[in-house]
Amino acid sequence: MNKRPVQKTLTFSEEELQEYLSMGAVIKRGKQYAFVLHYHEITIECPILLMKNGSYLIVYPSFKLPYRPYPIFVYLYAVALYLSSGESQRKAAEKTRKVFGMETFDHSTICRFLQKIYLAIPALVRYGAQIMSEWGALVARAARRKHWDEERYEKADRLCSLIGHILRAPPDFGCWLAQKYWDDHSSFLV
């Protein structure tokens, strides 16, 4: 029997927006983003601010990617699981659905996300020492696949070693990594 998901709304408090408000920003309106996670239908209300210089700024949580239905840590988890387990993308997607209580998460999402996150490896390598100091040492290795050449395996192994912590602490590590990337590049991880 399918239960109707519990509905939750997440908003930013005035305390969280205080930095912007103290600079003369005015909350003009909001934008809503919705997704289902752990059988909860979650709506995030993101304020759109009119800055003193006339520009607009949207305040966005580090775990949500624009135009993507799942938080960043779900994608990172699925990719790390696929790379490290030796299982198919289909099986990794199925396990990801179960772990995060989602009705849908397709294996093709892993394939598409993987191609995008591979591009971020040079930037992620810079966080290697910080990952070890803040998240502890972890040896995560990619499972070798018979259809991969050596170059593809090395890339997968490098990525797996950088994001392997997501398998132990999905929301925390995923949000931390996305925020670090944003702070350094002023863009989303993918």
MIPA-821955 format. One record per residue (C-alpha): residue number from 1; residue in one letter; x, y, z. Coordinates in pm, whole numbers, plus 50000, padded with zeros to 5 digits. Layout:
// MIPA-821955
<rec><resi>NUM</resi><resn>a</resn><x>X</x><y>Y</y><z>Z</z></rec>
...
This chain:
// MIPA-821955
<rec><resi>1</resi><resn>m</resn><x>50000</x><y>50000</y><z>50000</z></rec>
<rec><resi>2</resi><resn>n</resn><x>50145</x><y>50336</y><z>49897</z></rec>
<rec><resi>3</resi><resn>k</resn><x>50124</x><y>50608</y><z>50155</z></rec>
<rec><resi>4</resi><resn>r</resn><x>50090</x><y>50970</y><z>50060</z></rec>
<rec><resi>5</resi><resn>p</resn><x>50427</x><y>51142</y><z>50125</z></rec>
<rec><resi>6</resi><resn>v</resn><x>50456</x><y>51371</y><z>50425</z></rec>
<rec><resi>7</resi><resn>q</resn><x>50479</x><y>51730</y><z>50305</z></rec>
<rec><resi>8</resi><resn>k</resn><x>50746</x><y>51961</y><z>50446</z></rec>
<rec><resi>9</resi><resn>t</resn><x>50846</x><y>52315</y><z>50361</z></rec>
<rec><resi>10</resi><resn>l</resn><x>51194</x><y>52449</y><z>50425</z></rec>
<rec><resi>11</resi><resn>t</resn><x>51248</x><y>52823</y><z>50443</z></rec>
<rec><resi>12</resi><resn>f</resn><x>51534</x><y>53053</y><z>50525</z></rec>
<rec><resi>13</resi><resn>s</resn><x>51497</x><y>53242</y><z>50853</z></rec>
<rec><resi>14</resi><resn>e</resn><x>51559</x><y>53615</y><z>50890</z></rec>
<rec><resi>15</resi><resn>e</resn><x>51872</x><y>53530</y><z>51091</z></rec>
<rec><resi>16</resi><resn>e</resn><x>52006</x><y>53332</y><z>50794</z></rec>
<rec><resi>17</resi><resn>l</resn><x>51931</x><y>53624</y><z>50562</z></rec>
<rec><resi>18</resi><resn>q</resn><x>52058</x><y>53890</y><z>50802</z></rec>
<rec><resi>19</resi><resn>e</resn><x>52391</x><y>53932</y><z>50620</z></rec>
<rec><resi>20</resi><resn>y</resn><x>52208</x><y>54032</y><z>50302</z></rec>
<rec><resi>21</resi><resn>l</resn><x>51945</x><y>54241</y><z>50476</z></rec>
<rec><resi>22</resi><resn>s</resn><x>52214</x><y>54436</y><z>50662</z></rec>
<rec><resi>23</resi><resn>m</resn><x>52367</x><y>54526</y><z>50323</z></rec>
<rec><resi>24</resi><resn>g</resn><x>52039</x><y>54689</y><z>50224</z></rec>
<rec><resi>25</resi><resn>a</resn><x>51887</x><y>54396</y><z>50033</z></rec>
<rec><resi>26</resi><resn>v</resn><x>51509</x><y>54367</y><z>50018</z></rec>
<rec><resi>27</resi><resn>i</resn><x>51321</x><y>54037</y><z>49985</z></rec>
<rec><resi>28</resi><resn>k</resn><x>51118</x><y>54080</y><z>49667</z></rec>
<rec><resi>29</resi><resn>r</resn><x>50967</x><y>53737</y><z>49617</z></rec>
<rec><resi>30</resi><resn>g</resn><x>51050</x><y>53371</y><z>49645</z></rec>
<rec><resi>31</resi><resn>k</resn><x>51104</x><y>53073</y><z>49421</z></rec>
<rec><resi>32</resi><resn>q</resn><x>50999</x><y>52723</y><z>49518</z></rec>
<rec><resi>33</resi><resn>y</resn><x>51174</x><y>52397</y><z>49439</z></rec>
<rec><resi>34</resi><resn>a</resn><x>51023</x><y>52058</y><z>49524</z></rec>
<rec><resi>35</resi><resn>f</resn><x>51156</x><y>51704</y><z>49551</z></rec>
<rec><resi>36</resi><resn>v</resn><x>51081</x><y>51378</y><z>49730</z></rec>
<rec><resi>37</resi><resn>l</resn><x>51335</x><y>51235</y><z>49972</z></rec>
<rec><resi>38</resi><resn>h</resn><x>51287</x><y>50970</y><z>50241</z></rec>
<rec><resi>39</resi><resn>y</resn><x>50921</x><y>50956</y><z>50144</z></rec>
<rec><resi>40</resi><resn>h</resn><x>50877</x><y>51325</y><z>50229</z></rec>
<rec><resi>41</resi><resn>e</resn><x>50761</x><y>51576</y><z>49971</z></rec>
<rec><resi>42</resi><resn>i</resn><x>50992</x><y>51868</y><z>50041</z></rec>
<rec><resi>43</resi><resn>t</resn><x>50945</x><y>52221</y><z>49915</z></rec>
<rec><resi>44</resi><resn>i</resn><x>51230</x><y>52468</y><z>49951</z></rec>
<rec><resi>45</resi><resn>e</resn><x>51134</x><y>52835</y><z>49951</z></rec>
<rec><resi>46</resi><resn>c</resn><x>51428</x><y>53038</y><z>49823</z></rec>
<rec><resi>47</resi><resn>p</resn><x>51405</x><y>53414</y><z>49863</z></rec>
<rec><resi>48</resi><resn>i</resn><x>51489</x><y>53641</y><z>49573</z></rec>
<rec><resi>49</resi><resn>l</resn><x>51659</x><y>53954</y><z>49700</z></rec>
<rec><resi>50</resi><resn>l</resn><x>51684</x><y>54293</y><z>49538</z></rec>
<rec><resi>51</resi><resn>m</resn><x>52032</x><y>54416</y><z>49622</z></rec>
<rec><resi>52</resi><resn>k</resn><x>52121</x><y>54778</y><z>49684</z></rec>
<rec><resi>53</resi><resn>n</resn><x>52295</x><y>54801</y><z>49344</z></rec>
<rec><resi>54</resi><resn>g</resn><x>51977</x><y>54691</y><z>49162</z></rec>
<rec><resi>55</resi><resn>s</resn><x>52083</x><y>54333</y><z>49092</z></rec>
<rec><resi>56</resi><resn>y</resn><x>51885</x><y>54031</y><z>49201</z></rec>
<rec><resi>57</resi><resn>l</resn><x>52020</x><y>53743</y><z>49408</z></rec>
<rec><resi>58</resi><resn>i</resn><x>51855</x><y>53412</y><z>49485</z></rec>
<rec><resi>59</resi><resn>v</resn><x>51951</x><y>53247</y><z>49815</z></rec>
<rec><resi>60</resi><resn>y</resn><x>51989</x><y>52877</y><z>49748</z></rec>
<rec><resi>61</resi><resn>p</resn><x>52080</x><y>52586</y><z>49979</z></rec>
<rec><resi>62</resi><resn>s</resn><x>52407</x><y>52404</y><z>49905</z></rec>
<rec><resi>63</resi><resn>f</resn><x>52238</x><y>52064</y><z>49875</z></rec>
<rec><resi>64</resi><resn>k</resn><x>51999</x><y>52155</y><z>49591</z></rec>
<rec><resi>65</resi><resn>l</resn><x>52106</x><y>52175</y><z>49229</z></rec>
<rec><resi>66</resi><resn>p</resn><x>51905</x><y>52397</y><z>48996</z></rec>
<rec><resi>67</resi><resn>y</resn><x>51670</x><y>52212</y><z>48762</z></rec>
<rec><resi>68</resi><resn>r</resn><x>51759</x><y>51876</y><z>48918</z></rec>
<rec><resi>69</resi><resn>p</resn><x>51501</x><y>51673</y><z>49112</z></rec>
<rec><resi>70</resi><resn>y</resn><x>51736</x><y>51537</y><z>49381</z></rec>
<rec><resi>71</resi><resn>p</resn><x>51984</x><y>51689</y><z>49627</z></rec>
<rec><resi>72</resi><resn>i</resn><x>52354</x><y>51677</y><z>49532</z></rec>
<rec><resi>73</resi><resn>f</resn><x>52432</x><y>51409</y><z>49786</z></rec>
<rec><resi>74</resi><resn>v</resn><x>52194</x><y>51163</y><z>49614</z></rec>
<rec><resi>75</resi><resn>y</resn><x>52383</x><y>51195</y><z>49285</z></rec>
<rec><resi>76</resi><resn>l</resn><x>52722</x><y>51170</y><z>49457</z></rec>
<rec><resi>77</resi><resn>y</resn><x>52609</x><y>50865</y><z>49654</z></rec>
<rec><resi>78</resi><resn>a</resn><x>52483</x><y>50688</y><z>49341</z></rec>
<rec><resi>79</resi><resn>v</resn><x>52806</x><y>50754</y><z>49151</z></rec>
<rec><resi>80</resi><resn>a</resn><x>53030</x><y>50649</y><z>49442</z></rec>
<rec><resi>81</resi><resn>l</resn><x>52824</x><y>50333</y><z>49492</z></rec>
<rec><resi>82</resi><resn>y</resn><x>52843</x><y>50247</y><z>49123</z></rec>
<rec><resi>83</resi><resn>l</resn><x>53218</x><y>50311</y><z>49100</z></rec>
<rec><resi>84</resi><resn>s</resn><x>53314</x><y>50127</y><z>49419</z></rec>
<rec><resi>85</resi><resn>s</resn><x>53075</x><y>49832</y><z>49419</z></rec>
<rec><resi>86</resi><resn>g</resn><x>53132</x><y>49672</y><z>49082</z></rec>
<rec><resi>87</resi><resn>e</resn><x>52753</x><y>49655</y><z>49039</z></rec>
<rec><resi>88</resi><resn>s</resn><x>52569</x><y>49780</y><z>48734</z></rec>
<rec><resi>89</resi><resn>q</resn><x>52430</x><y>50132</y><z>48711</z></rec>
<rec><resi>90</resi><resn>r</resn><x>52082</x><y>49981</y><z>48724</z></rec>
<rec><resi>91</resi><resn>k</resn><x>52161</x><y>49802</y><z>49054</z></rec>
<rec><resi>92</resi><resn>a</resn><x>52331</x><y>50113</y><z>49199</z></rec>
<rec><resi>93</resi><resn>a</resn><x>52025</x><y>50323</y><z>49107</z></rec>
<rec><resi>94</resi><resn>e</resn><x>51796</x><y>50069</y><z>49274</z></rec>
<rec><resi>95</resi><resn>k</resn><x>52002</x><y>50075</y><z>49595</z></rec>
<rec><resi>96</resi><resn>t</resn><x>52012</x><y>50456</y><z>49587</z></rec>
<rec><resi>97</resi><resn>r</resn><x>51631</x><y>50466</y><z>49564</z></rec>
<rec><resi>98</resi><resn>k</resn><x>51607</x><y>50244</y><z>49871</z></rec>
<rec><resi>99</resi><resn>v</resn><x>51866</x><y>50434</y><z>50077</z></rec>
<rec><resi>100</resi><resn>f</resn><x>51700</x><y>50771</y><z>50014</z></rec>
<rec><resi>101</resi><resn>g</resn><x>51338</x><y>50656</y><z>50010</z></rec>
<rec><resi>102</resi><resn>m</resn><x>51265</x><y>50763</y><z>49654</z></rec>
<rec><resi>103</resi><resn>e</resn><x>51014</x><y>50618</y><z>49413</z></rec>
<rec><resi>104</resi><resn>t</resn><x>51227</x><y>50703</y><z>49110</z></rec>
<rec><resi>105</resi><resn>f</resn><x>51596</x><y>50732</y><z>49032</z></rec>
<rec><resi>106</resi><resn>d</resn><x>51699</x><y>50598</y><z>48695</z></rec>
<rec><resi>107</resi><resn>h</resn><x>52028</x><y>50429</y><z>48611</z></rec>
<rec><resi>108</resi><resn>s</resn><x>52076</x><y>50665</y><z>48316</z></rec>
<rec><resi>109</resi><resn>t</resn><x>52100</x><y>50949</y><z>48569</z></rec>
<rec><resi>110</resi><resn>i</resn><x>52421</x><y>50791</y><z>48701</z></rec>
<rec><resi>111</resi><resn>c</resn><x>52566</x><y>50779</y><z>48351</z></rec>
<rec><resi>112</resi><resn>r</resn><x>52485</x><y>51144</y><z>48278</z></rec>
<rec><resi>113</resi><resn>f</resn><x>52600</x><y>51269</y><z>48619</z></rec>
<rec><resi>114</resi><resn>l</resn><x>52922</x><y>51069</y><z>48599</z></rec>
<rec><resi>115</resi><resn>q</resn><x>53023</x><y>51239</y><z>48274</z></rec>
<rec><resi>116</resi><resn>k</resn><x>52967</x><y>51581</y><z>48432</z></rec>
<rec><resi>117</resi><resn>i</resn><x>53145</x><y>51510</y><z>48761</z></rec>
<rec><resi>118</resi><resn>y</resn><x>53448</x><y>51371</y><z>48578</z></rec>
<rec><resi>119</resi><resn>l</resn><x>53503</x><y>51725</y><z>48450</z></rec>
<rec><resi>120</resi><resn>a</resn><x>53528</x><y>51850</y><z>48810</z></rec>
<rec><resi>121</resi><resn>i</resn><x>53807</x><y>51610</y><z>48913</z></rec>
<rec><resi>122</resi><resn>p</resn><x>54089</x><y>51867</y><z>48871</z></rec>
<rec><resi>123</resi><resn>a</resn><x>53905</x><y>52105</y><z>49106</z></rec>
<rec><resi>124</resi><resn>l</resn><x>53813</x><y>51829</y><z>49353</z></rec>
<rec><resi>125</resi><resn>v</resn><x>54175</x><y>51711</y><z>49378</z></rec>
<rec><resi>126</resi><resn>r</resn><x>54251</x><y>52039</y><z>49555</z></rec>
<rec><resi>127</resi><resn>y</resn><x>54027</x><y>51926</y><z>49843</z></rec>
<rec><resi>128</resi><resn>g</resn><x>54206</x><y>51593</y><z>49896</z></rec>
<rec><resi>129</resi><resn>a</resn><x>54405</x><y>51696</y><z>50204</z></rec>
<rec><resi>130</resi><resn>q</resn><x>54111</x><y>51886</y><z>50352</z></rec>
<rec><resi>131</resi><resn>i</resn><x>53881</x><y>51588</y><z>50299</z></rec>
<rec><resi>132</resi><resn>m</resn><x>54125</x><y>51370</y><z>50491</z></rec>
<rec><resi>133</resi><resn>s</resn><x>54165</x><y>51617</y><z>50777</z></rec>
<rec><resi>134</resi><resn>e</resn><x>53793</x><y>51694</y><z>50815</z></rec>
<rec><resi>135</resi><resn>w</resn><x>53638</x><y>51358</y><z>50720</z></rec>
<rec><resi>136</resi><resn>g</resn><x>53913</x><y>51113</y><z>50809</z></rec>
<rec><resi>137</resi><resn>a</resn><x>54123</x><y>50879</y><z>50602</z></rec>
<rec><resi>138</resi><resn>l</resn><x>53931</x><y>50653</y><z>50370</z></rec>
<rec><resi>139</resi><resn>v</resn><x>54054</x><y>50423</y><z>50101</z></rec>
<rec><resi>140</resi><resn>a</resn><x>53779</x><y>50403</y><z>49842</z></rec>
<rec><resi>141</resi><resn>r</resn><x>53875</x><y>50233</y><z>49519</z></rec>
<rec><resi>142</resi><resn>a</resn><x>53685</x><y>50196</y><z>49197</z></rec>
<rec><resi>143</resi><resn>a</resn><x>53596</x><y>49843</y><z>49095</z></rec>
<rec><resi>144</resi><resn>r</resn><x>53766</x><y>49763</y><z>48765</z></rec>
<rec><resi>145</resi><resn>r</resn><x>53522</x><y>49701</y><z>48479</z></rec>
<rec><resi>146</resi><resn>k</resn><x>53613</x><y>49480</y><z>48186</z></rec>
<rec><resi>147</resi><resn>h</resn><x>53500</x><y>49735</y><z>47926</z></rec>
<rec><resi>148</resi><resn>w</resn><x>53712</x><y>50019</y><z>48071</z></rec>
<rec><resi>149</resi><resn>d</resn><x>54055</x><y>50103</y><z>47939</z></rec>
<rec><resi>150</resi><resn>e</resn><x>54330</x><y>50201</y><z>48184</z></rec>
<rec><resi>151</resi><resn>e</resn><x>54269</x><y>50575</y><z>48146</z></rec>
<rec><resi>152</resi><resn>r</resn><x>53899</x><y>50542</y><z>48226</z></rec>
<rec><resi>153</resi><resn>y</resn><x>53974</x><y>50321</y><z>48526</z></rec>
<rec><resi>154</resi><resn>e</resn><x>54227</x><y>50571</y><z>48663</z></rec>
<rec><resi>155</resi><resn>k</resn><x>53975</x><y>50855</y><z>48626</z></rec>
<rec><resi>156</resi><resn>a</resn><x>53705</x><y>50649</y><z>48800</z></rec>
<rec><resi>157</resi><resn>d</resn><x>53946</x><y>50549</y><z>49076</z></rec>
<rec><resi>158</resi><resn>r</resn><x>54053</x><y>50910</y><z>49133</z></rec>
<rec><resi>159</resi><resn>l</resn><x>53692</x><y>51024</y><z>49156</z></rec>
<rec><resi>160</resi><resn>c</resn><x>53599</x><y>50737</y><z>49385</z></rec>
<rec><resi>161</resi><resn>s</resn><x>53883</x><y>50823</y><z>49623</z></rec>
<rec><resi>162</resi><resn>l</resn><x>53766</x><y>51186</y><z>49635</z></rec>
<rec><resi>163</resi><resn>i</resn><x>53394</x><y>51125</y><z>49691</z></rec>
<rec><resi>164</resi><resn>g</resn><x>53402</x><y>50792</y><z>49874</z></rec>
<rec><resi>165</resi><resn>h</resn><x>53304</x><y>50956</y><z>50204</z></rec>
<rec><resi>166</resi><resn>i</resn><x>52958</x><y>51010</y><z>50060</z></rec>
<rec><resi>167</resi><resn>l</resn><x>52888</x><y>50641</y><z>50125</z></rec>
<rec><resi>168</resi><resn>r</resn><x>52939</x><y>50695</y><z>50500</z></rec>
<rec><resi>169</resi><resn>a</resn><x>52784</x><y>51040</y><z>50546</z></rec>
<rec><resi>170</resi><resn>p</resn><x>52566</x><y>51122</y><z>50243</z></rec>
<rec><resi>171</resi><resn>p</resn><x>52397</x><y>51449</y><z>50334</z></rec>
<rec><resi>172</resi><resn>d</resn><x>52681</x><y>51597</y><z>50539</z></rec>
<rec><resi>173</resi><resn>f</resn><x>52968</x><y>51519</y><z>50305</z></rec>
<rec><resi>174</resi><resn>g</resn><x>52771</x><y>51599</y><z>49990</z></rec>
<rec><resi>175</resi><resn>c</resn><x>52664</x><y>51939</y><z>50121</z></rec>
<rec><resi>176</resi><resn>w</resn><x>53015</x><y>52014</y><z>50246</z></rec>
<rec><resi>177</resi><resn>l</resn><x>53169</x><y>51930</y><z>49908</z></rec>
<rec><resi>178</resi><resn>a</resn><x>52909</x><y>52128</y><z>49713</z></rec>
<rec><resi>179</resi><resn>q</resn><x>52962</x><y>52430</y><z>49939</z></rec>
<rec><resi>180</resi><resn>k</resn><x>53343</x><y>52411</y><z>49908</z></rec>
<rec><resi>181</resi><resn>y</resn><x>53313</x><y>52398</y><z>49531</z></rec>
<rec><resi>182</resi><resn>w</resn><x>53072</x><y>52693</y><z>49528</z></rec>
<rec><resi>183</resi><resn>d</resn><x>53298</x><y>52898</y><z>49757</z></rec>
<rec><resi>184</resi><resn>d</resn><x>53596</x><y>52842</y><z>49526</z></rec>
<rec><resi>185</resi><resn>h</resn><x>53429</x><y>52857</y><z>49183</z></rec>
<rec><resi>186</resi><resn>s</resn><x>53104</x><y>53050</y><z>49229</z></rec>
<rec><resi>187</resi><resn>s</resn><x>52927</x><y>52777</y><z>49038</z></rec>
<rec><resi>188</resi><resn>f</resn><x>52751</x><y>52451</y><z>49110</z></rec>
<rec><resi>189</resi><resn>l</resn><x>52949</x><y>52128</y><z>49121</z></rec>
<rec><resi>190</resi><resn>v</resn><x>52771</x><y>51999</y><z>48811</z></rec>
